[in-house]
Amino acid sequence: MDQPTFTPVQKIVESSGTLYFKFGELDETKPAGSVKIRVETIIYYLEKYSKEIIERKLKRLEPIPKELLV
């Protein structure tokens, strides 16, 4: 995503508490290695923070009405 569009979109996504990632500029000389490093970073981030991100997201949701529970 280009920078003029990315900043407003990033603010909207962050305020919603939605998980997202983007591949920024990749190293043109070693694109495969560059992608591998980014994927490893995403895996590390998700392993470290996903539980707490999901818990925060669930706290923001409204409770399910009892009549909808089975």
PyMOL Python script that loads the backbone (N, CA, C, O; Angstrom):
from pymol import cmd

cmd.read_pdbstr("""\
ATOM      1  N   MET A   1       0.852  -1.166   0.000  1.00  0.00           N
ATOM      2  CA  MET A   1       0.000   0.000   0.000  1.00  0.00           C
ATOM      3  C   MET A   1       0.899   1.231   0.000  1.00  0.00           C
ATOM      4  O   MET A   1       1.871   1.297   0.752  1.00  0.00           O
ATOM      5  N   ASP A   2       0.579   2.175  -0.820  1.00  0.00           N
ATOM      6  CA  ASP A   2       1.391   3.382  -0.890  1.00  0.00           C
ATOM      7  C   ASP A   2       1.188   4.227   0.358  1.00  0.00           C
ATOM      8  O   ASP A   2       0.132   4.170   0.987  1.00  0.00           O
ATOM      9  N   GLN A   3       2.190   5.003   0.711  1.00  0.00           N
ATOM     10  CA  GLN A   3       2.174   5.773   1.943  1.00  0.00           C
ATOM     11  C   GLN A   3       0.970   6.714   2.085  1.00  0.00           C
ATOM     12  O   GLN A   3       0.382   6.750   3.166  1.00  0.00           O
ATOM     13  N   PRO A   4       0.567   7.481   1.056  1.00  0.00           N
ATOM     14  CA  PRO A   4      -0.579   8.377   1.260  1.00  0.00           C
ATOM     15  C   PRO A   4      -1.852   7.634   1.673  1.00  0.00           C
ATOM     16  O   PRO A   4      -2.668   8.175   2.420  1.00  0.00           O
ATOM     17  N   THR A   5      -2.022   6.422   1.202  1.00  0.00           N
ATOM     18  CA  THR A   5      -3.195   5.627   1.555  1.00  0.00           C
ATOM     19  C   THR A   5      -2.965   4.861   2.844  1.00  0.00           C
ATOM     20  O   THR A   5      -3.899   4.668   3.623  1.00  0.00           O
ATOM     21  N   PHE A   6      -1.747   4.425   3.079  1.00  0.00           N
ATOM     22  CA  PHE A   6      -1.452   3.545   4.205  1.00  0.00           C
ATOM     23  C   PHE A   6      -1.749   4.191   5.546  1.00  0.00           C
ATOM     24  O   PHE A   6      -2.338   3.541   6.410  1.00  0.00           O
ATOM     25  N   THR A   7      -1.369   5.433   5.753  1.00  0.00           N
ATOM     26  CA  THR A   7      -1.523   6.057   7.068  1.00  0.00           C
ATOM     27  C   THR A   7      -2.977   6.092   7.533  1.00  0.00           C
ATOM     28  O   THR A   7      -3.243   5.647   8.650  1.00  0.00           O
ATOM     29  N   PRO A   8      -3.938   6.594   6.745  1.00  0.00           N
ATOM     30  CA  PRO A   8      -5.329   6.576   7.221  1.00  0.00           C
ATOM     31  C   PRO A   8      -5.869   5.159   7.402  1.00  0.00           C
ATOM     32  O   PRO A   8      -6.601   4.889   8.354  1.00  0.00           O
ATOM     33  N   VAL A   9      -5.512   4.261   6.496  1.00  0.00           N
ATOM     34  CA  VAL A   9      -5.971   2.875   6.610  1.00  0.00           C
ATOM     35  C   VAL A   9      -5.387   2.240   7.865  1.00  0.00           C
ATOM     36  O   VAL A   9      -6.088   1.528   8.584  1.00  0.00           O
ATOM     37  N   GLN A  10      -4.118   2.489   8.132  1.00  0.00           N
ATOM     38  CA  GLN A  10      -3.471   1.947   9.327  1.00  0.00           C
ATOM     39  C   GLN A  10      -4.195   2.428  10.581  1.00  0.00           C
ATOM     40  O   GLN A  10      -4.432   1.634  11.491  1.00  0.00           O
ATOM     41  N   LYS A  11      -4.548   3.698  10.647  1.00  0.00           N
ATOM     42  CA  LYS A  11      -5.248   4.238  11.821  1.00  0.00           C
ATOM     43  C   LYS A  11      -6.602   3.559  12.016  1.00  0.00           C
ATOM     44  O   LYS A  11      -6.977   3.234  13.143  1.00  0.00           O
ATOM     45  N   ILE A  12      -7.333   3.344  10.928  1.00  0.00           N
ATOM     46  CA  ILE A  12      -8.645   2.696  11.018  1.00  0.00           C
ATOM     47  C   ILE A  12      -8.496   1.264  11.514  1.00  0.00           C
ATOM     48  O   ILE A  12      -9.217   0.835  12.415  1.00  0.00           O
ATOM     49  N   VAL A  13      -7.566   0.531  10.928  1.00  0.00           N
ATOM     50  CA  VAL A  13      -7.374  -0.871  11.304  1.00  0.00           C
ATOM     51  C   VAL A  13      -6.907  -0.978  12.746  1.00  0.00           C
ATOM     52  O   VAL A  13      -7.396  -1.830  13.489  1.00  0.00           O
ATOM     53  N   GLU A  14      -5.971  -0.134  13.157  1.00  0.00           N
ATOM     54  CA  GLU A  14      -5.468  -0.180  14.528  1.00  0.00           C
ATOM     55  C   GLU A  14      -6.566   0.143  15.531  1.00  0.00           C
ATOM     56  O   GLU A  14      -6.639  -0.485  16.587  1.00  0.00           O
ATOM     57  N   SER A  15      -7.420   1.112  15.218  1.00  0.00           N
ATOM     58  CA  SER A  15      -8.475   1.484  16.159  1.00  0.00           C
ATOM     59  C   SER A  15      -9.525   0.387  16.297  1.00  0.00           C
ATOM     60  O   SER A  15     -10.223   0.323  17.309  1.00  0.00           O
ATOM     61  N   SER A  16      -9.644  -0.473  15.295  1.00  0.00           N
ATOM     62  CA  SER A  16     -10.615  -1.571  15.364  1.00  0.00           C
ATOM     63  C   SER A  16     -10.061  -2.774  16.123  1.00  0.00           C
ATOM     64  O   SER A  16     -10.804  -3.697  16.456  1.00  0.00           O
ATOM     65  N   GLY A  17      -8.760  -2.763  16.395  1.00  0.00           N
ATOM     66  CA  GLY A  17      -8.145  -3.887  17.095  1.00  0.00           C
ATOM     67  C   GLY A  17      -7.949  -5.105  16.209  1.00  0.00           C
ATOM     68  O   GLY A  17      -7.790  -6.220  16.705  1.00  0.00           O
ATOM     69  N   THR A  18      -7.960  -4.895  14.910  1.00  0.00           N
ATOM     70  CA  THR A  18      -7.827  -5.986  13.952  1.00  0.00           C
ATOM     71  C   THR A  18      -6.358  -6.292  13.681  1.00  0.00           C
ATOM     72  O   THR A  18      -5.544  -5.386  13.501  1.00  0.00           O
ATOM     73  N   LEU A  19      -6.034  -7.579  13.654  1.00  0.00           N
ATOM     74  CA  LEU A  19      -4.669  -7.971  13.312  1.00  0.00           C
ATOM     75  C   LEU A  19      -4.425  -7.725  11.828  1.00  0.00           C
ATOM     76  O   LEU A  19      -5.289  -8.004  10.997  1.00  0.00           O
ATOM     77  N   TYR A  20      -3.280  -7.217  11.507  1.00  0.00           N
ATOM     78  CA  TYR A  20      -2.917  -7.017  10.106  1.00  0.00           C
ATOM     79  C   TYR A  20      -1.409  -6.959   9.993  1.00  0.00           C
ATOM     80  O   TYR A  20      -0.715  -6.763  10.991  1.00  0.00           O
ATOM     81  N   PHE A  21      -0.907  -7.123   8.810  1.00  0.00           N
ATOM     82  CA  PHE A  21       0.510  -6.897   8.533  1.00  0.00           C
ATOM     83  C   PHE A  21       0.626  -6.479   7.088  1.00  0.00           C
ATOM     84  O   PHE A  21      -0.285  -6.691   6.287  1.00  0.00           O
ATOM     85  N   LYS A  22       1.744  -5.889   6.768  1.00  0.00           N
ATOM     86  CA  LYS A  22       1.996  -5.522   5.378  1.00  0.00           C
ATOM     87  C   LYS A  22       3.459  -5.786   5.080  1.00  0.00           C
ATOM     88  O   LYS A  22       4.323  -5.643   5.945  1.00  0.00           O
ATOM     89  N   PHE A  23       3.714  -6.167   3.863  1.00  0.00           N
ATOM     90  CA  PHE A  23       5.088  -6.319   3.430  1.00  0.00           C
ATOM     91  C   PHE A  23       5.525  -4.965   2.907  1.00  0.00           C
ATOM     92  O   PHE A  23       5.014  -4.484   1.896  1.00  0.00           O
ATOM     93  N   GLY A  24       6.472  -4.355   3.598  1.00  0.00           N
ATOM     94  CA  GLY A  24       6.997  -3.068   3.149  1.00  0.00           C
ATOM     95  C   GLY A  24       7.945  -3.277   1.987  1.00  0.00           C
ATOM     96  O   GLY A  24       7.853  -4.271   1.265  1.00  0.00           O
ATOM     97  N   GLU A  25       8.824  -2.365   1.817  1.00  0.00           N
ATOM     98  CA  GLU A  25       9.793  -2.482   0.726  1.00  0.00           C
ATOM     99  C   GLU A  25      10.655  -3.718   0.953  1.00  0.00           C
ATOM    100  O   GLU A  25      11.282  -3.873   2.001  1.00  0.00           O
ATOM    101  N   LEU A  26      10.675  -4.580  -0.032  1.00  0.00           N
ATOM    102  CA  LEU A  26      11.499  -5.780   0.056  1.00  0.00           C
ATOM    103  C   LEU A  26      12.868  -5.491  -0.535  1.00  0.00           C
ATOM    104  O   LEU A  26      13.010  -4.651  -1.424  1.00  0.00           O
ATOM    105  N   ASP A  27      13.852  -6.182  -0.042  1.00  0.00           N
ATOM    106  CA  ASP A  27      15.208  -6.034  -0.557  1.00  0.00           C
ATOM    107  C   ASP A  27      15.239  -6.539  -1.996  1.00  0.00           C
ATOM    108  O   ASP A  27      15.046  -7.731  -2.237  1.00  0.00           O
ATOM    109  N   GLU A  28      15.478  -5.657  -2.943  1.00  0.00           N
ATOM    110  CA  GLU A  28      15.442  -6.030  -4.361  1.00  0.00           C
ATOM    111  C   GLU A  28      16.561  -6.991  -4.748  1.00  0.00           C
ATOM    112  O   GLU A  28      16.424  -7.733  -5.720  1.00  0.00           O
ATOM    113  N   THR A  29      17.657  -6.990  -4.008  1.00  0.00           N
ATOM    114  CA  THR A  29      18.765  -7.871  -4.367  1.00  0.00           C
ATOM    115  C   THR A  29      18.546  -9.296  -3.870  1.00  0.00           C
ATOM    116  O   THR A  29      19.053 -10.243  -4.471  1.00  0.00           O
ATOM    117  N   LYS A  30      17.799  -9.460  -2.782  1.00  0.00           N
ATOM    118  CA  LYS A  30      17.523 -10.792  -2.230  1.00  0.00           C
ATOM    119  C   LYS A  30      16.060 -10.866  -1.788  1.00  0.00           C
ATOM    120  O   LYS A  30      15.787 -10.967  -0.592  1.00  0.00           O
ATOM    121  N   PRO A  31      15.115 -10.818  -2.732  1.00  0.00           N
ATOM    122  CA  PRO A  31      13.702 -10.788  -2.336  1.00  0.00           C
ATOM    123  C   PRO A  31      13.253 -12.015  -1.549  1.00  0.00           C
ATOM    124  O   PRO A  31      12.450 -11.884  -0.625  1.00  0.00           O
ATOM    125  N   ALA A  32      13.750 -13.205  -1.892  1.00  0.00           N
ATOM    126  CA  ALA A  32      13.331 -14.413  -1.171  1.00  0.00           C
ATOM    127  C   ALA A  32      13.771 -14.351   0.290  1.00  0.00           C
ATOM    128  O   ALA A  32      12.996 -14.679   1.189  1.00  0.00           O
ATOM    129  N   GLY A  33      14.999 -13.935   0.523  1.00  0.00           N
ATOM    130  CA  GLY A  33      15.497 -13.805   1.894  1.00  0.00           C
ATOM    131  C   GLY A  33      14.749 -12.733   2.655  1.00  0.00           C
ATOM    132  O   GLY A  33      14.490 -12.870   3.850  1.00  0.00           O
ATOM    133  N   SER A  34      14.406 -11.674   1.963  1.00  0.00           N
ATOM    134  CA  SER A  34      13.678 -10.573   2.576  1.00  0.00           C
ATOM    135  C   SER A  34      12.280 -11.021   3.013  1.00  0.00           C
ATOM    136  O   SER A  34      11.829 -10.676   4.105  1.00  0.00           O
ATOM    137  N   VAL A  35      11.600 -11.784   2.164  1.00  0.00           N
ATOM    138  CA  VAL A  35      10.271 -12.300   2.504  1.00  0.00           C
ATOM    139  C   VAL A  35      10.379 -13.275   3.671  1.00  0.00           C
ATOM    140  O   VAL A  35       9.545 -13.250   4.577  1.00  0.00           O
ATOM    141  N   LYS A  36      11.398 -14.132   3.660  1.00  0.00           N
ATOM    142  CA  LYS A  36      11.577 -15.111   4.737  1.00  0.00           C
ATOM    143  C   LYS A  36      11.738 -14.411   6.085  1.00  0.00           C
ATOM    144  O   LYS A  36      11.135 -14.828   7.074  1.00  0.00           O
ATOM    145  N   ILE A  37      12.530 -13.371   6.130  1.00  0.00           N
ATOM    146  CA  ILE A  37      12.735 -12.626   7.376  1.00  0.00           C
ATOM    147  C   ILE A  37      11.421 -12.019   7.847  1.00  0.00           C
ATOM    148  O   ILE A  37      11.115 -12.050   9.039  1.00  0.00           O
ATOM    149  N   ARG A  38      10.646 -11.469   6.923  1.00  0.00           N
ATOM    150  CA  ARG A  38       9.373 -10.862   7.302  1.00  0.00           C
ATOM    151  C   ARG A  38       8.384 -11.907   7.819  1.00  0.00           C
ATOM    152  O   ARG A  38       7.671 -11.659   8.791  1.00  0.00           O
ATOM    153  N   VAL A  39       8.340 -13.061   7.181  1.00  0.00           N
ATOM    154  CA  VAL A  39       7.450 -14.132   7.635  1.00  0.00           C
ATOM    155  C   VAL A  39       7.876 -14.603   9.022  1.00  0.00           C
ATOM    156  O   VAL A  39       7.026 -14.829   9.883  1.00  0.00           O
ATOM    157  N   GLU A  40       9.171 -14.751   9.248  1.00  0.00           N
ATOM    158  CA  GLU A  40       9.665 -15.143  10.572  1.00  0.00           C
ATOM    159  C   GLU A  40       9.285 -14.101  11.618  1.00  0.00           C
ATOM    160  O   GLU A  40       8.942 -14.451  12.747  1.00  0.00           O
ATOM    161  N   THR A  41       9.343 -12.833  11.254  1.00  0.00           N
ATOM    162  CA  THR A  41       8.966 -11.760  12.172  1.00  0.00           C
ATOM    163  C   THR A  41       7.479 -11.835  12.505  1.00  0.00           C
ATOM    164  O   THR A  41       7.094 -11.659  13.661  1.00  0.00           O
ATOM    165  N   ILE A  42       6.649 -12.092  11.509  1.00  0.00           N
ATOM    166  CA  ILE A  42       5.206 -12.212  11.731  1.00  0.00           C
ATOM    167  C   ILE A  42       4.911 -13.394  12.651  1.00  0.00           C
ATOM    168  O   ILE A  42       4.097 -13.279  13.567  1.00  0.00           O
ATOM    169  N   ILE A  43       5.563 -14.519  12.413  1.00  0.00           N
ATOM    170  CA  ILE A  43       5.368 -15.702  13.261  1.00  0.00           C
ATOM    171  C   ILE A  43       5.758 -15.386  14.702  1.00  0.00           C
ATOM    172  O   ILE A  43       5.027 -15.723  15.633  1.00  0.00           O
ATOM    173  N   TYR A  44       6.897 -14.746  14.886  1.00  0.00           N
ATOM    174  CA  TYR A  44       7.357 -14.386  16.227  1.00  0.00           C
ATOM    175  C   TYR A  44       6.336 -13.482  16.916  1.00  0.00           C
ATOM    176  O   TYR A  44       5.975 -13.709  18.071  1.00  0.00           O
ATOM    177  N   TYR A  45       5.876 -12.462  16.200  1.00  0.00           N
ATOM    178  CA  TYR A  45       4.924 -11.507  16.761  1.00  0.00           C
ATOM    179  C   TYR A  45       3.633 -12.216  17.170  1.00  0.00           C
ATOM    180  O   TYR A  45       3.121 -11.988  18.266  1.00  0.00           O
ATOM    181  N   LEU A  46       3.106 -13.072  16.298  1.00  0.00           N
ATOM    182  CA  LEU A  46       1.860 -13.772  16.605  1.00  0.00           C
ATOM    183  C   LEU A  46       2.022 -14.718  17.787  1.00  0.00           C
ATOM    184  O   LEU A  46       1.133 -14.807  18.634  1.00  0.00           O
ATOM    185  N   GLU A  47       3.147 -15.425  17.853  1.00  0.00           N
ATOM    186  CA  GLU A  47       3.383 -16.319  18.987  1.00  0.00           C
ATOM    187  C   GLU A  47       3.461 -15.535  20.292  1.00  0.00           C
ATOM    188  O   GLU A  47       2.986 -15.995  21.330  1.00  0.00           O
ATOM    189  N   LYS A  48       4.051 -14.370  20.236  1.00  0.00           N
ATOM    190  CA  LYS A  48       4.263 -13.585  21.447  1.00  0.00           C
ATOM    191  C   LYS A  48       3.010 -12.822  21.889  1.00  0.00           C
ATOM    192  O   LYS A  48       2.729 -12.747  23.085  1.00  0.00           O
ATOM    193  N   TYR A  49       2.259 -12.259  20.949  1.00  0.00           N
ATOM    194  CA  TYR A  49       1.194 -11.326  21.306  1.00  0.00           C
ATOM    195  C   TYR A  49      -0.225 -11.766  20.963  1.00  0.00           C
ATOM    196  O   TYR A  49      -1.170 -11.103  21.389  1.00  0.00           O
ATOM    197  N   SER A  50      -0.422 -12.845  20.218  1.00  0.00           N
ATOM    198  CA  SER A  50      -1.773 -13.170  19.742  1.00  0.00           C
ATOM    199  C   SER A  50      -2.764 -13.400  20.882  1.00  0.00           C
ATOM    200  O   SER A  50      -3.905 -12.946  20.795  1.00  0.00           O
ATOM    201  N   LYS A  51      -2.365 -14.086  21.937  1.00  0.00           N
ATOM    202  CA  LYS A  51      -3.286 -14.355  23.043  1.00  0.00           C
ATOM    203  C   LYS A  51      -3.790 -13.055  23.655  1.00  0.00           C
ATOM    204  O   LYS A  51      -4.990 -12.899  23.881  1.00  0.00           O
ATOM    205  N   GLU A  52      -2.893 -12.135  23.920  1.00  0.00           N
ATOM    206  CA  GLU A  52      -3.321 -10.889  24.559  1.00  0.00           C
ATOM    207  C   GLU A  52      -4.113 -10.004  23.589  1.00  0.00           C
ATOM    208  O   GLU A  52      -5.009  -9.277  24.018  1.00  0.00           O
ATOM    209  N   ILE A  53      -3.801 -10.055  22.306  1.00  0.00           N
ATOM    210  CA  ILE A  53      -4.567  -9.288  21.314  1.00  0.00           C
ATOM    211  C   ILE A  53      -5.994  -9.829  21.229  1.00  0.00           C
ATOM    212  O   ILE A  53      -6.950  -9.055  21.186  1.00  0.00           O
ATOM    213  N   ILE A  54      -6.139 -11.145  21.206  1.00  0.00           N
ATOM    214  CA  ILE A  54      -7.467 -11.758  21.134  1.00  0.00           C
ATOM    215  C   ILE A  54      -8.264 -11.449  22.396  1.00  0.00           C
ATOM    216  O   ILE A  54      -9.454 -11.148  22.311  1.00  0.00           O
ATOM    217  N   GLU A  55      -7.632 -11.518  23.559  1.00  0.00           N
ATOM    218  CA  GLU A  55      -8.323 -11.198  24.812  1.00  0.00           C
ATOM    219  C   GLU A  55      -8.820  -9.756  24.816  1.00  0.00           C
ATOM    220  O   GLU A  55      -9.942  -9.487  25.244  1.00  0.00           O
ATOM    221  N   ARG A  56      -7.992  -8.830  24.341  1.00  0.00           N
ATOM    222  CA  ARG A  56      -8.409  -7.414  24.257  1.00  0.00           C
ATOM    223  C   ARG A  56      -9.591  -7.256  23.314  1.00  0.00           C
ATOM    224  O   ARG A  56     -10.541  -6.531  23.609  1.00  0.00           O
ATOM    225  N   LYS A  57      -9.524  -7.937  22.183  1.00  0.00           N
ATOM    226  CA  LYS A  57     -10.599  -7.861  21.187  1.00  0.00           C
ATOM    227  C   LYS A  57     -11.897  -8.415  21.774  1.00  0.00           C
ATOM    228  O   LYS A  57     -12.957  -7.817  21.592  1.00  0.00           O
ATOM    229  N   LEU A  58     -11.828  -9.543  22.472  1.00  0.00           N
ATOM    230  CA  LEU A  58     -13.027 -10.139  23.055  1.00  0.00           C
ATOM    231  C   LEU A  58     -13.647  -9.237  24.119  1.00  0.00           C
ATOM    232  O   LEU A  58     -14.871  -9.196  24.249  1.00  0.00           O
ATOM    233  N   LYS A  59     -12.832  -8.519  24.877  1.00  0.00           N
ATOM    234  CA  LYS A  59     -13.348  -7.595  25.892  1.00  0.00           C
ATOM    235  C   LYS A  59     -14.137  -6.454  25.265  1.00  0.00           C
ATOM    236  O   LYS A  59     -15.053  -5.916  25.885  1.00  0.00           O
ATOM    237  N   ARG A  60     -13.784  -6.084  24.038  1.00  0.00           N
ATOM    238  CA  ARG A  60     -14.461  -4.978  23.363  1.00  0.00           C
ATOM    239  C   ARG A  60     -15.805  -5.395  22.778  1.00  0.00           C
ATOM    240  O   ARG A  60     -16.646  -4.542  22.495  1.00  0.00           O
ATOM    241  N   LEU A  61     -16.018  -6.698  22.595  1.00  0.00           N
ATOM    242  CA  LEU A  61     -17.271  -7.180  22.022  1.00  0.00           C
ATOM    243  C   LEU A  61     -18.385  -7.122  23.060  1.00  0.00           C
ATOM    244  O   LEU A  61     -18.146  -7.276  24.257  1.00  0.00           O
ATOM    245  N   GLU A  62     -19.593  -6.899  22.586  1.00  0.00           N
ATOM    246  CA  GLU A  62     -20.737  -6.914  23.487  1.00  0.00           C
ATOM    247  C   GLU A  62     -21.080  -8.361  23.810  1.00  0.00           C
ATOM    248  O   GLU A  62     -20.881  -9.250  22.982  1.00  0.00           O
ATOM    249  N   PRO A  63     -21.597  -8.598  25.017  1.00  0.00           N
ATOM    250  CA  PRO A  63     -21.951  -9.972  25.377  1.00  0.00           C
ATOM    251  C   PRO A  63     -23.076 -10.506  24.482  1.00  0.00           C
ATOM    252  O   PRO A  63     -23.904  -9.744  23.984  1.00  0.00           O
ATOM    253  N   ILE A  64     -23.089 -11.815  24.290  1.00  0.00           N
ATOM    254  CA  ILE A  64     -24.126 -12.454  23.482  1.00  0.00           C
ATOM    255  C   ILE A  64     -25.386 -12.568  24.340  1.00  0.00           C
ATOM    256  O   ILE A  64     -25.326 -13.069  25.463  1.00  0.00           O
ATOM    257  N   PRO A  65     -26.528 -12.106  23.818  1.00  0.00           N
ATOM    258  CA  PRO A  65     -27.777 -12.235  24.590  1.00  0.00           C
ATOM    259  C   PRO A  65     -28.069 -13.700  24.920  1.00  0.00           C
ATOM    260  O   PRO A  65     -27.821 -14.586  24.102  1.00  0.00           O
ATOM    261  N   LYS A  66     -28.597 -13.951  26.122  1.00  0.00           N
ATOM    262  CA  LYS A  66     -28.841 -15.323  26.584  1.00  0.00           C
ATOM    263  C   LYS A  66     -29.752 -16.101  25.646  1.00  0.00           C
ATOM    264  O   LYS A  66     -29.577 -17.307  25.473  1.00  0.00           O
ATOM    265  N   GLU A  67     -30.722 -15.425  25.039  1.00  0.00           N
ATOM    266  CA  GLU A  67     -31.661 -16.133  24.163  1.00  0.00           C
ATOM    267  C   GLU A  67     -30.989 -16.657  22.894  1.00  0.00           C
ATOM    268  O   GLU A  67     -31.537 -17.531  22.221  1.00  0.00           O
ATOM    269  N   LEU A  68     -29.810 -16.133  22.562  1.00  0.00           N
ATOM    270  CA  LEU A  68     -29.083 -16.608  21.386  1.00  0.00           C
ATOM    271  C   LEU A  68     -28.132 -17.758  21.708  1.00  0.00           C
ATOM    272  O   LEU A  68     -27.650 -18.443  20.805  1.00  0.00           O
ATOM    273  N   LEU A  69     -27.866 -17.966  22.986  1.00  0.00           N
ATOM    274  CA  LEU A  69     -26.983 -19.063  23.386  1.00  0.00           C
ATOM    275  C   LEU A  69     -27.750 -20.376  23.331  1.00  0.00           C
ATOM    276  O   LEU A  69     -28.914 -20.439  23.729  1.00  0.00           O
ATOM    277  N   VAL A  70     -27.108 -21.405  22.845  1.00  0.00           N
ATOM    278  CA  VAL A  70     -27.766 -22.718  22.720  1.00  0.00           C
ATOM    279  C   VAL A  70     -27.510 -23.538  23.951  1.00  0.00           C
ATOM    280  O   VAL A  70     -27.976 -24.673  24.045  1.00  0.00           O
TER     281      VAL A  70
END
""", "prot")
cmd.dss("prot")
cmd.show_as("cartoon", "prot")
cmd.util.cbc("prot")
cmd.orient("prot")
